């Protein structure tokens, strides 16, 4: 990790991996100053609703930056990353665990020519160990979206507690389900973390179905008193 005074931003989706990456980066002494979410001009995120991300940032006591990325996407990402660099950010932290389907790390590919360093605190770590780390640190994580070809929709809204992790272990052994959802089996939202001052509450959420994907739609969002 760079020294503790190096300004850093965490690429933020609100899920378990970027949240654990933020915790691990801070534990290593990195000075995280902002959370950044890349979005299209008119975002409609099924698994990671922007209002939840904004509440998470409030709970973490960090500003949340939404950076618009237009086509062509390579130019759009580089333009957004250049803006972060010009504002003083020198390190980007991501929750990437491994290459997906053999694809390289897109953010690193765009960032390095701009002399932005990319840190991936979770890279190469064993999936079940990462889930165990979340349990150890008392993160509260819920499944926000599933691919129903891989997991039943009853998983939506389920907390990733010890019982759920044990079931994911069994599903991995029996059917090859990635315990961390790296093949799109599921997505997650963090409702509480060691660095939150208040818990995020989703209210009376409902289900939204689009093709094979089922996701939760939050109700009256708020931070716990």
BANUMI-603970 format. One record per residue (C-alpha): x, y, z; residue number from 1. Coordinates in pm, 1 decimal, decimal comma, padded with zeros to 6 digits. Example, Ala and Ser with C-alpha at 12.3 -4.5 7.8 and 13.67 -1.06 7.14 Angstrom:
REM residues 2
       px       py       pz   n
  01230,0 -00450,0  00780,0   1
  01367,0 -00106,0  00714,0   2
This chain:
REM residues 225
       px       py       pz   n
  00000,0  00000,0  00000,0   1
  00112,2  00361,5 -00055,3   2
  00183,1  00570,2  00254,0   3
 -00096,2  00687,7  00480,4   4
 -00100,3  01040,3  00340,7   5
 -00170,3  00939,8 -00018,8   6
 -00523,2  01053,3 -00118,2   7
 -00735,5  00757,8 -00227,1   8
 -01083,5  00690,8 -00364,7   9
 -01278,1  00365,3 -00339,4  10
 -01478,2  00254,5 -00642,9  11
 -01817,3  00201,9 -00482,2  12
 -02105,2 -00029,1 -00574,6  13
 -02240,3 -00070,1 -00221,4  14
 -02168,5 -00443,5 -00220,2  15
 -01965,7 -00666,1  00007,1  16
 -01643,1 -00662,3 -00194,9  17
 -01592,0 -00287,3 -00228,7  18
 -01693,4 -00247,7  00136,9  19
 -01441,5 -00503,7  00258,0  20
 -01179,3 -00349,9  00028,5  21
 -01242,0 -00011,4  00194,3  22
 -01199,0 -00165,6  00538,7  23
 -00879,0 -00350,0  00442,8  24
 -00731,1 -00044,1  00269,9  25
 -00788,6  00168,2  00578,4  26
 -00650,7 -00106,7  00802,5  27
 -00333,8 -00093,4  00591,1  28
 -00311,8  00282,5  00653,3  29
 -00444,5  00423,4  00325,8  30
 -00611,3  00766,1  00341,5  31
 -00950,9  00703,7  00178,1  32
 -01119,1  01037,5  00110,9  33
 -01412,9  00961,7 -00117,6  34
 -01636,3  00693,3 -00266,2  35
 -01680,7  00694,8 -00643,5  36
 -01950,0  00533,3 -00856,5  37
 -01927,9  00530,5 -01235,8  38
 -02271,1  00550,7 -01397,1  39
 -02429,6  00604,9 -01737,1  40
 -02618,6  00930,9 -01781,7  41
 -02953,9  00769,7 -01692,8  42
 -02865,5  00483,3 -01454,6  43
 -03108,9  00209,6 -01359,4  44
 -02907,6 -00019,5 -01136,6  45
 -03107,3 -00329,9 -01050,5  46
 -02871,1 -00476,3 -00790,3  47
 -02716,8 -00156,9 -00650,0  48
 -02974,0  00125,6 -00626,9  49
 -02807,2  00466,9 -00610,0  50
 -03017,7  00590,7 -00313,3  51
 -02878,0  00302,7 -00105,1  52
 -02522,1  00392,1 -00207,0  53
 -02578,1  00751,2 -00101,6  54
 -02702,3  00642,9  00243,2  55
 -02404,1  00409,6  00280,9  56
 -02170,4  00700,4  00212,1  57
 -02347,2  00908,5  00478,1  58
 -02313,1  00621,4  00724,6  59
 -01942,7  00592,9  00640,1  60
 -01888,1  00968,3  00675,7  61
 -01744,8  00997,0  00325,6  62
 -01848,7  01201,0  00022,2  63
 -02001,4  01000,5 -00262,7  64
 -01910,5  01103,8 -00615,4  65
 -02116,6  00990,4 -00912,9  66
 -01910,7  01018,7 -01231,2  67
 -02093,3  01000,9 -01565,2  68
 -01939,0  00772,4 -01826,3  69
 -02058,9  00820,5 -02184,0  70
 -01971,5  00622,6 -02493,9  71
 -01712,9  00547,0 -02615,3  72
 -01657,9  00392,1 -02274,0  73
 -01278,6  00387,4 -02277,5  74
 -01274,8  00762,4 -02334,8  75
 -01550,3  00811,0 -02077,2  76
 -01362,9  00624,1 -01805,3  77
 -01036,6  00798,7 -01881,1  78
 -01207,7  01137,7 -01869,6  79
 -01360,1  01061,2 -01528,5  80
 -01035,3  00922,0 -01390,7  81
 -00845,7  01224,3 -01516,9  82
 -01088,9  01447,4 -01325,8  83
 -01020,5  01251,9 -01005,5  84
 -00646,2  01279,1 -01060,7  85
 -00670,8  01653,6 -01120,4  86
 -00857,1  01686,2 -00788,8  87
 -00568,7  01520,4 -00605,8  88
 -00661,7  01150,7 -00593,8  89
 -00357,1  00933,0 -00646,8  90
 -00483,5  00583,2 -00560,1  91
 -00797,5  00393,4 -00660,6  92
 -00914,1  00104,3 -00442,8  93
 -01135,0 -00163,7 -00597,1  94
 -01303,3 -00475,3 -00459,6  95
 -01185,7 -00694,2 -00747,8  96
 -01104,1 -01051,6 -00647,1  97
 -00991,5 -01206,0 -00975,5  98
 -01024,4 -01176,5 -01350,7  99
 -01376,6 -01246,6 -01472,9 100
 -01393,2 -01478,0 -01776,6 101
 -01030,4 -01397,0 -01851,2 102
 -01089,2 -01023,0 -01887,2 103
 -00820,7 -00786,2 -01750,8 104
 -00885,5 -00527,3 -01483,3 105
 -01059,5 -00252,1 -01680,9 106
 -01002,9  00022,9 -01424,5 107
 -00633,3 -00055,1 -01395,6 108
 -00601,6 -00054,0 -01773,0 109
 -00756,3  00294,8 -01788,7 110
 -00586,0  00433,7 -01477,2 111
 -00222,0  00341,6 -01517,0 112
 -00157,6  00562,2 -01824,5 113
 -00284,6  00851,7 -01609,1 114
 -00034,9  00762,6 -01332,8 115
 -00312,7  00657,4 -01096,8 116
 -00223,6  00358,3 -00883,8 117
 -00486,0  00085,0 -00840,1 118
 -00495,0 -00116,1 -00517,3 119
 -00692,8 -00442,0 -00495,0 120
 -00678,7 -00558,2 -00129,7 121
 -00894,3 -00867,3 -00199,4 122
 -00715,0 -00985,6 -00513,3 123
 -00640,3 -01357,6 -00524,1 124
 -00783,3 -01430,9 -00179,0 125
 -00990,1 -01746,2 -00134,5 126
 -01361,9 -01675,8 -00171,6 127
 -01484,0 -01849,6  00143,9 128
 -01207,4 -01682,2  00343,3 129
 -01338,7 -01343,7  00230,1 130
 -01690,9 -01435,0  00338,8 131
 -01549,2 -01551,9  00670,8 132
 -01370,2 -01219,1  00708,3 133
 -01700,8 -01035,8  00661,8 134
 -01857,7 -01248,9  00934,3 135
 -01561,4 -01195,8  01165,6 136
 -01583,7 -00817,9  01125,7 137
 -01962,9 -00822,7  01178,0 138
 -02056,1 -00675,3  00842,9 139
 -02426,7 -00703,1  00774,5 140
 -02475,8 -00797,1  00409,5 141
 -02793,7 -00890,5  00221,9 142
 -02836,6 -01046,4 -00120,8 143
 -02980,3 -00774,9 -00344,7 144
 -03015,0 -00964,1 -00673,2 145
 -02984,3 -01321,9 -00802,7 146
 -02956,8 -01490,6 -01139,0 147
 -03239,4 -01740,7 -01097,1 148
 -03062,8 -01980,1 -01334,7 149
 -02805,2 -02026,6 -01058,0 150
 -02983,2 -01943,7 -00731,0 151
 -03353,1 -01941,6 -00638,4 152
 -03513,9 -01601,9 -00586,9 153
 -03572,8 -01690,2 -00221,5 154
 -03212,4 -01578,9 -00173,7 155
 -03309,8 -01217,3 -00246,7 156
 -03308,4 -01021,9  00079,4 157
 -03132,9 -01303,1  00263,7 158
 -02855,7 -01203,0  00501,8 159
 -02512,6 -01348,1  00431,4 160
 -02476,6 -01495,8  00777,9 161
 -02298,4 -01813,9  00884,0 162
 -02588,6 -02030,4  00769,0 163
 -02597,0 -01871,3  00423,1 164
 -02218,8 -01905,3  00385,4 165
 -02240,7 -02274,5  00477,5 166
 -02510,5 -02320,7  00214,0 167
 -02298,0 -02141,5 -00046,5 168
 -02011,8 -02374,6  00039,5 169
 -02237,5 -02673,8 -00026,5 170
 -02369,6 -02523,4 -00351,5 171
 -02013,8 -02465,7 -00465,8 172
 -01923,0 -02828,1 -00400,5 173
 -02237,5 -02965,3 -00564,0 174
 -02300,0 -02725,4 -00853,9 175
 -01997,3 -02499,3 -00891,0 176
 -02171,9 -02187,7 -00758,8 177
 -01908,9 -01924,0 -00681,4 178
 -01944,6 -01842,5 -00309,2 179
 -01868,5 -01476,2 -00376,7 180
 -02099,3 -01452,0 -00677,9 181
 -01810,2 -01377,4 -00912,7 182
 -01991,7 -01538,3 -01205,3 183
 -02300,3 -01323,3 -01152,7 184
 -02483,9 -01571,0 -00930,7 185
 -02578,0 -01293,4 -00689,5 186
 -02509,0 -00932,4 -00591,5 187
 -02514,3 -00778,2 -00247,0 188
 -02568,6 -00462,7 -00045,4 189
 -02397,9 -00376,9  00283,6 190
 -02635,7 -00250,2  00551,1 191
 -02383,9 -00222,4  00834,1 192
 -02005,4 -00222,1  00858,7 193
 -01734,1 -00144,5  01113,8 194
 -01691,9  00201,0  00956,8 195
 -02064,7  00289,0  00954,6 196
 -02192,0  00522,2  01224,6 197
 -02551,4  00408,6  01161,6 198
 -02714,3  00107,2  00998,4 199
 -02891,3  00138,3  00661,4 200
 -03255,2  00026,6  00673,7 201
 -03427,0 -00074,9  00348,6 202
 -03787,0 -00043,6  00467,4 203
 -04058,8 -00271,5  00327,8 204
 -03884,4 -00381,2  00010,7 205
 -04046,3 -00562,4 -00282,0 206
 -03923,3 -00786,7 -00564,0 207
 -03844,3 -00673,0 -00917,1 208
 -03803,8 -00930,5 -01195,1 209
 -03623,0 -00874,6 -01523,9 210
 -03558,8 -01180,0 -01735,9 211
 -03363,1 -01430,4 -01525,9 212
 -03277,4 -01171,3 -01260,0 213
 -03476,1 -01101,3 -00945,5 214
 -03381,0 -00808,8 -00722,3 215
 -03508,1 -00628,9 -00417,7 216
 -03652,4 -00280,5 -00455,1 217
 -03603,7 -00081,0 -00133,4 218
 -03897,4  00077,5  00042,1 219
 -03864,6  00378,6  00273,6 220
 -03487,5  00404,8  00301,0 221
 -03332,3  00559,5  00610,0 222
 -03041,2  00544,7  00849,5 223
 -03119,3  00388,7  01185,4 224
 -03144,2  00623,8  01481,1 225
